[in-house]
Amino acid sequence: MQAKRAAAITAAFLALVSIISGSISPAWAWNPTEMQDLPGTDNSIDYDVSGANGRFDIYTAGGTNGLQVGEDGDSIAFLIKLANSSEPGTRFAIQNLATGDQYEVGFTIGNYTFAILFRAIIIRLFIITIRIGTCSLYYKLTSGGSWSSAEYYLRMGLTSGATYTSANGNIGFALANATSTSPGSVKFIIKKQRLYDLGARGSLVSDIYALAAANGNGQPYTGTPNDRCPSTGGASWTLQGDIPDLPMGILILTIPLIAIYIYLNKHMRG
């Protein structure tokens, strides 16, 4: 009899978990909106950012930090500032992108190094111009080895200020045009859980750098570098908490259910 009761309790508990988890969608915050300047990114190399190449100029004038970072419960974000200009054709803007324009952020967490990048593809058909953006996440062991592709997302049609996310929500990007008075930007968003799945552990994000290049092929550190921030090495950033292995919402949901299971099991047996 006790065995049957225990089986019934277990079945009821599992059914309750299934009902609750199936009826509540994860409330991913996903896109950190509170961004802050990243110390140590107030300088860049400026290989070639003159004329039309001004769209590659990472903005560090007057000691300005060229990179920003942000974090919420589910994701981390990196933002590259790109210089403003009084000349519309020489500043970063979606209409000024050329095929192969590539903007990239590299960083290390634990034993793994990651790179997330945006690459532009421009297709012209008579009087029609199609602007495509691809966003890719790569990873490799910090100690060596080659890059492996983890995520790839293609977006056809780009609008300044819009945030685009992959279907699975693991990566995303947003572009903002520079103006005559304000910098433009390329922002990347990455789900913490995905970084954990790829081997990231801990709260220290180190060796952070940004790279702007022409003629990139969609893989890390390819093409002709036009600017790098910082000029050498990389900056560091400490997260509020370790890269998680289980979304917090699931933990909060599971704790009371386990308590209910223990209570029912104890009293039904009695």
Helices and strands as residue ranges (DSSP letters): H 2-23, E 35-37, G 51-56, G 61-63, E 67-71, E 75-82, G 88-90, G 94-96, E 102-109, E 112-125, E 128-141, E 148-156, E 163-165, E 171-176, E 184-191, H 192-197, E 204-214, E 224-229, E 235-238, H 248-269
